[in-house]
Amino acid sequence: MKRLLALAAGVAGLWAVLRRRYGRSAPAVEEGSPADDLRAQLAESRAAEADADVETPAPAVAESELDSRRRDVHERARQAIDELA
């Protein structure tokens, strides 16, 4: 009889601990919480960045200027390789 009573008390205690630990519901989120405000600000900034990226045109550069830059870069790379060797 004592064992049965001890087992019942143990089960009741375990049930109380588990109920207390896992039985709590999530706290209610208030309307206008700081997290919601930050999410709204983040969405606005992302939308503004997306609009700015779409509207930015690439600068026009002449073909001859690109060729001269390309040659200059290749020449500096060759010099660096020669210095390392």
Helices and strands as residue ranges (DSSP letters): H 2-22, H 34-55, H 63-84
